[in-house]
């Protein structure tokens, strides 16, 4: 049953709590467990709140930059302000800081969009990037969330976690997005070994049909992942032949990037359960 919009009772007890603020936080936290953008109806059903309450909360969150709205689909996803909240308080550079000097060179070299991803529990969150100037290209959807095993950026993060963390991850069900998503634990284990050996991960039609991408880890002083970057574009243009031809020059750029990133230790936290 939907929450009573006019109720004066707080779900947190008898203390005087601003119920509108509580609802805003409930709507914000609802995005954490989702694998993609959400709409008002879906959030209303998930939270047991009326659509008008959810919509008002989303409007406030969007105004403050904590969620963003796709004008085409009217769906919402996490926004750029969450990046600021996750930044280290001691002045250490963020993943975005470490990667930013290399983004333009990567885009110009590959001719495709590059995104920056960081781990968030068992998932990755897109926290930035730079779009290609091609007429048809992938977009940088800041706040987009996907499981670590889905897509090359996530796998580059997962492959460079400690073995116990990887084992815990493989014990949980592996979500599937397309027929090409790796959802078998043994196949994923072998793929992660390959990522550690080669230093990159490839993906074709795995997260979205018609899109190909390649991911590389951004490592810290202990070879643990700050996060990852991924270059992506339409599969008919950014095909396996073109990607393989680009790998040597991309690795030269990324080796330089990792020389900088390894000067710092990651603050990222992984939860395998």
Beta strands, then each sheet from edge to edge (+ up, - down):
strand 1: 67-69
strand 2: 76-78
strand 3: 113-120
strand 4: 123-130
strand 5: 145-147
strand 6: 201-204
strand 7: 211-219
strand 8: 225-234
sheet 1: 1+ 2-
sheet 2: 5+ 4- 3+ 8- 7+ 6-
end
